Amino acid sequence: MSHPIKTLHELSSEARHVLYERLGVSNTVRFFNQFEAGEGNYTEERDATCGGASVDEIADMIQKSEASRHVG
């Protein structure tokens, strides 16, 4: 069985309708609020926090931090 491909607008509209019916308006609004756009510049903040460290270096920092929290 073949289903026609919906436009993004059609898909979004149907998804909102399903959520409204299943969750109610207030819970649907609460659900969508978790996806609102953030603020700031993630790339600049990441670079300032990580100082250009590689993924392996960051993983090592996390492991050391976790280990130090469990030592005492």
DSSP file (Angstrom, degrees, kcal/mol; ACC not computed):
  #  RESIDUE AA STRUCTURE BP1 BP2  ACC     N-H-->O    O-->H-N    N-H-->O    O-->H-N    TCO  KAPPA ALPHA  PHI   PSI    X-CA   Y-CA   Z-CA
    1    1 A M              0   0    0      0, 0.0     2,-0.4     0, 0.0     0, 0.0   0.000 360.0 360.0 360.0 131.6    0.0    0.0    0.0
    2    2 A S        -     0   0    0      0, 0.0     0, 0.0     0, 0.0     0, 0.0  -0.846 360.0-160.7-105.7 134.6    1.4    3.4   -1.0
    3    3 A H        -     0   0    0     -2,-0.4     2,-0.1     3,-0.0     3,-0.0  -0.939  26.1-115.3-112.0 134.0    0.8    6.6    0.9
    4    4 A P        -     0   0    0      0, 0.0     2,-0.4     0, 0.0     0, 0.0  -0.388  34.9-108.7 -65.1 144.5    1.4    9.9   -0.7
    5    5 A I        -     0   0    0     -2,-0.1     2,-0.2     1,-0.0     0, 0.0  -0.607  35.0-139.6 -76.1 128.1    4.2   12.0    0.8
    6    6 A K        -     0   0    0     -2,-0.4     2,-0.1     1,-0.1    -1,-0.0  -0.532  16.7-109.6 -86.8 153.5    2.8   14.9    2.7
    7    7 A T     >  -     0   0    0     -2,-0.2     4,-2.6     1,-0.1     5,-0.2  -0.369  33.3-108.5 -70.8 161.8    4.3   18.4    2.7
    8    8 A L  H  > S+     0   0    0      1,-0.2     4,-2.6     2,-0.2     5,-0.2   0.877 122.0  53.4 -60.1 -37.5    6.1   19.5    5.9
    9    9 A H  H  > S+     0   0    0      2,-0.2     4,-2.4     1,-0.2    -1,-0.2   0.929 110.1  46.5 -62.9 -45.7    3.2   21.9    6.5
   10   10 A E  H  > S+     0   0    0      2,-0.2     4,-2.5     1,-0.2    -2,-0.2   0.917 113.6  48.8 -63.0 -43.5    0.6   19.1    6.1
   11   11 A L  H  X S+     0   0    0     -4,-2.6     4,-2.5     2,-0.2    -2,-0.2   0.920 112.5  47.6 -63.1 -45.0    2.6   16.8    8.4
   12   12 A S  H  X S+     0   0    0     -4,-2.6     4,-2.5     2,-0.2    -2,-0.2   0.905 111.9  50.3 -62.7 -42.8    3.0   19.5   11.1
   13   13 A S  H  X S+     0   0    0     -4,-2.4     4,-2.1     2,-0.2    -2,-0.2   0.924 112.5  46.2 -62.8 -45.4   -0.6   20.3   11.0
   14   14 A E  H  X S+     0   0    0     -4,-2.5     4,-2.5     2,-0.2    -2,-0.2   0.900 111.6  52.0 -65.1 -40.1   -1.7   16.7   11.3
   15   15 A A  H  X S+     0   0    0     -4,-2.5     4,-2.5     2,-0.2    -2,-0.2   0.921 109.6  48.9 -63.2 -43.9    0.8   16.1   14.2
   16   16 A R  H  X S+     0   0    0     -4,-2.5     4,-2.8     1,-0.2    -1,-0.2   0.920 111.1  50.9 -60.5 -42.9   -0.5   19.1   16.1
   17   17 A H  H  X S+     0   0    0     -4,-2.1     4,-2.4     2,-0.2    -2,-0.2   0.921 110.7  48.1 -61.4 -44.9   -4.1   17.9   15.6
   18   18 A V  H  X S+     0   0    0     -4,-2.5     4,-2.5     1,-0.2     5,-0.3   0.919 112.9  48.5 -62.6 -43.9   -3.2   14.4   16.9
   19   19 A L  H  X>S+     0   0    0     -4,-2.5     4,-3.4     2,-0.2     5,-0.8   0.923 110.3  51.0 -63.9 -43.6   -1.4   15.9   19.9
   20   20 A Y  H  X5S+     0   0    0     -4,-2.8     4,-1.4     1,-0.2    -2,-0.2   0.926 113.6  45.3 -58.3 -44.8   -4.4   18.2   20.7
   21   21 A E  H  <5S+     0   0    0     -4,-2.4    -1,-0.2    -5,-0.2    -2,-0.2   0.904 122.5  35.5 -65.8 -41.1   -6.8   15.3   20.5
   22   22 A R  H  <5S+     0   0    0     -4,-2.5    -2,-0.2    -5,-0.2    -3,-0.2   0.894 133.5  21.5 -82.7 -41.8   -4.6   13.0   22.6
   23   23 A L  H  <5S-     0   0    0     -4,-3.4     4,-0.4    -5,-0.3    -3,-0.2   0.656 102.5-120.4-102.7 -19.3   -3.0   15.4   25.1
   24   24 A G     X< -     0   0    0     -4,-1.4     4,-1.8    -5,-0.8     5,-0.2  -0.110  36.2 -76.2  88.2 162.8   -5.3   18.3   25.2
   25   25 A V  H  > S+     0   0    0      1,-0.2     4,-2.6     2,-0.2     5,-0.2   0.930 126.7  49.3 -64.8 -47.8   -4.4   21.9   24.3
   26   26 A S  H  > S+     0   0    0      1,-0.2     4,-2.2     2,-0.2    -1,-0.2   0.903 113.9  44.9 -64.9 -40.9   -2.5   22.8   27.5
   27   27 A N  H  > S+     0   0    0     -4,-0.4     4,-2.2     2,-0.2    -1,-0.2   0.850 112.1  53.0 -70.9 -32.1   -0.3   19.7   27.5
   28   28 A T  H  X S+     0   0    0     -4,-1.8     4,-2.5     2,-0.2    -2,-0.2   0.923 109.5  48.5 -65.8 -42.8    0.4   20.1   23.8
   29   29 A V  H  X S+     0   0    0     -4,-2.6     4,-2.1     1,-0.2    -2,-0.2   0.919 110.9  50.8 -61.6 -43.4    1.5   23.7   24.4
   30   30 A R  H  X S+     0   0    0     -4,-2.2     4,-0.8     2,-0.2    -1,-0.2   0.901 109.9  51.4 -59.9 -40.9    3.7   22.5   27.3
   31   31 A F  H >< S+     0   0    0     -4,-2.2     3,-0.9     1,-0.2    -2,-0.2   0.940 111.8  45.2 -60.8 -48.9    5.2   19.8   25.0
   32   32 A F  H >< S+     0   0    0     -4,-2.5     3,-1.9     1,-0.2    -1,-0.2   0.814 101.6  67.7 -67.8 -29.6    6.0   22.4   22.2
   33   33 A N  H >< S+     0   0    0     -4,-2.1     3,-1.3     1,-0.3    -1,-0.2   0.769  88.3  66.4 -63.0 -24.6    7.5   24.8   24.7
   34   34 A Q  T << S+     0   0    0     -3,-0.9    -1,-0.3    -4,-0.8    -2,-0.2   0.651  98.8  54.1 -71.6 -11.2   10.4   22.5   25.4
   35   35 A F  T <  S+     0   0    0     -3,-1.9    -1,-0.2    -4,-0.2    -2,-0.2   0.276  76.2 130.0-104.6  10.3   11.5   23.0   21.8
   36   36 A E    <   -     0   0    0     -3,-1.3    -3,-0.0     1,-0.1     2,-0.0  -0.303  69.5 -89.8 -67.2 152.9   11.7   26.8   21.8
   37   37 A A        -     0   0    0      1,-0.1    -1,-0.1     0, 0.0    -2,-0.0  -0.294  41.8-134.5 -64.7 140.9   15.0   28.3   20.5
   38   38 A G        -     0   0    0     -3,-0.1     2,-0.3     1,-0.1    -1,-0.1  -0.096  17.6-113.0 -82.7-173.0   17.7   29.0   23.0
   39   39 A E        +     0   0    0      2,-0.0    -1,-0.1    -2,-0.0     2,-0.1  -0.824  65.7  28.6-121.5 161.4   19.8   32.0   23.4
   40   40 A G  S    S-     0   0    0     -2,-0.3     2,-0.6     1,-0.1    -2,-0.0  -0.279  91.3 -63.6  88.8-173.3   23.5   32.7   22.9
   41   41 A N     >  -     0   0    0      1,-0.2     4,-2.4    -2,-0.1     5,-0.2  -0.924  37.3-165.7-120.4 103.0   26.1   31.2   20.6
   42   42 A Y  H  > S+     0   0    0     -2,-0.6     4,-3.1     1,-0.2     5,-0.2   0.885  87.9  53.7 -56.8 -43.1   26.7   27.5   21.4
   43   43 A T  H  > S+     0   0    0      1,-0.2     4,-2.4     2,-0.2    -1,-0.2   0.920 111.2  44.6 -62.0 -44.9   29.9   27.3   19.4
   44   44 A E  H  > S+     0   0    0      2,-0.2     4,-2.2     1,-0.2    -1,-0.2   0.916 115.5  47.9 -65.0 -42.4   31.5   30.3   21.1
   45   45 A E  H  X S+     0   0    0     -4,-2.4     4,-2.2     2,-0.2    -2,-0.2   0.903 112.1  49.5 -65.3 -41.2   30.4   29.0   24.5
   46   46 A R  H  X S+     0   0    0     -4,-3.1     4,-3.2    -5,-0.2     5,-0.3   0.933 112.0  48.0 -62.6 -45.9   31.6   25.5   23.8
   47   47 A D  H  X S+     0   0    0     -4,-2.4     4,-1.7    -5,-0.2     5,-0.3   0.883 112.5  49.0 -64.0 -37.7   35.0   26.8   22.6
   48   48 A A  H  < S+     0   0    0     -4,-2.2    -1,-0.2    -5,-0.2    -2,-0.2   0.875 117.6  41.3 -68.1 -36.8   35.3   29.0   25.7
   49   49 A T  H  < S+     0   0    0     -4,-2.2    -2,-0.2    -5,-0.2    -1,-0.2   0.904 124.5  33.9 -76.6 -43.3   34.4   26.1   28.0
   50   50 A C  H >< S-     0   0    0     -4,-3.2     3,-1.4    -5,-0.2    -3,-0.2   0.598  91.7-141.3 -93.7 -13.1   36.5   23.4   26.3
   51   51 A G  T 3<  -     0   0    0     -4,-1.7    -3,-0.1    -5,-0.3    -4,-0.1   0.800  68.4 -56.0  59.3  31.7   39.4   25.5   25.2
   52   52 A G  T 3  S+     0   0    0     -5,-0.3    -1,-0.3    -6,-0.2    -5,-0.1   0.655  91.2 161.1  77.9  14.6   39.7   23.7   21.8
   53   53 A A    <   -     0   0    0     -3,-1.4    -1,-0.2    -6,-0.1    -3,-0.1  -0.317  39.8-113.0 -68.1 151.7   40.1   20.3   23.5
   54   54 A S     >  -     0   0    0      1,-0.1     4,-2.4     4,-0.0     5,-0.2  -0.282  29.7-103.5 -76.2 169.7   39.5   17.2   21.4
   55   55 A V  H  > S+     0   0    0      1,-0.2     4,-2.7     2,-0.2     5,-0.2   0.911 124.0  51.4 -60.6 -42.3   36.6   14.9   22.1
   56   56 A D  H  > S+     0   0    0      1,-0.2     4,-2.2     2,-0.2    -1,-0.2   0.896 109.9  49.3 -62.8 -39.7   39.0   12.4   23.7
   57   57 A E  H  > S+     0   0    0      2,-0.2     4,-2.2     1,-0.2    -1,-0.2   0.903 111.8  48.4 -66.2 -40.8   40.4   15.1   25.9
   58   58 A I  H  X S+     0   0    0     -4,-2.4     4,-2.4     2,-0.2    -2,-0.2   0.917 110.4  51.4 -64.9 -42.9   36.9   16.2   27.0
   59   59 A A  H  X S+     0   0    0     -4,-2.7     4,-2.4     1,-0.2    -2,-0.2   0.901 110.0  50.3 -60.0 -40.6   35.9   12.6   27.7
   60   60 A D  H  X S+     0   0    0     -4,-2.2     4,-2.4     2,-0.2    -1,-0.2   0.899 109.3  50.9 -64.0 -41.3   39.1   12.3   29.9
   61   61 A M  H  X S+     0   0    0     -4,-2.2     4,-2.3     2,-0.2    -2,-0.2   0.902 110.9  48.9 -62.7 -40.6   38.2   15.5   31.7
   62   62 A I  H  X S+     0   0    0     -4,-2.4     4,-2.7     2,-0.2    -2,-0.2   0.928 111.1  49.3 -64.9 -45.2   34.7   14.2   32.4
   63   63 A Q  H  X S+     0   0    0     -4,-2.4     4,-2.5     1,-0.2    -2,-0.2   0.908 112.2  48.0 -62.0 -42.4   36.0   10.8   33.6
   64   64 A K  H  X S+     0   0    0     -4,-2.4     4,-2.2     2,-0.2    -1,-0.2   0.896 112.1  49.7 -65.2 -39.6   38.4   12.5   36.0
   65   65 A S  H  X S+     0   0    0     -4,-2.3     4,-1.4     2,-0.2    -2,-0.2   0.920 112.1  47.5 -64.8 -43.7   35.7   14.8   37.3
   66   66 A E  H  X S+     0   0    0     -4,-2.7     4,-1.1     1,-0.2    -2,-0.2   0.914 111.9  50.6 -62.9 -43.2   33.3   11.9   37.9
   67   67 A A  H  X S+     0   0    0     -4,-2.5     4,-0.6     1,-0.2     3,-0.4   0.887 108.1  52.1 -63.4 -39.5   36.1    9.9   39.6
   68   68 A S  H  < S+     0   0    0     -4,-2.2     3,-0.4     1,-0.2    -1,-0.2   0.803 106.0  54.9 -69.8 -27.9   36.9   12.8   41.9
   69   69 A R  H  < S+     0   0    0     -4,-1.4     3,-0.3     1,-0.2    -1,-0.2   0.785 109.6  47.0 -73.1 -25.9   33.3   13.2   43.0
   70   70 A H  H  < S+     0   0    0     -4,-1.1    -1,-0.2    -3,-0.4    -2,-0.2   0.489  93.6  83.8 -94.5  -3.8   33.1    9.5   44.0
   71   71 A V     <        0   0    0     -4,-0.6    -1,-0.2    -3,-0.4    -2,-0.1   0.070 360.0 360.0 -81.3  20.9   36.4    9.5   46.0
   72   72 A G              0   0    0     -3,-0.3    -1,-0.2     0, 0.0    -2,-0.1   0.201 360.0 360.0-151.6 360.0   35.5   10.9   49.4
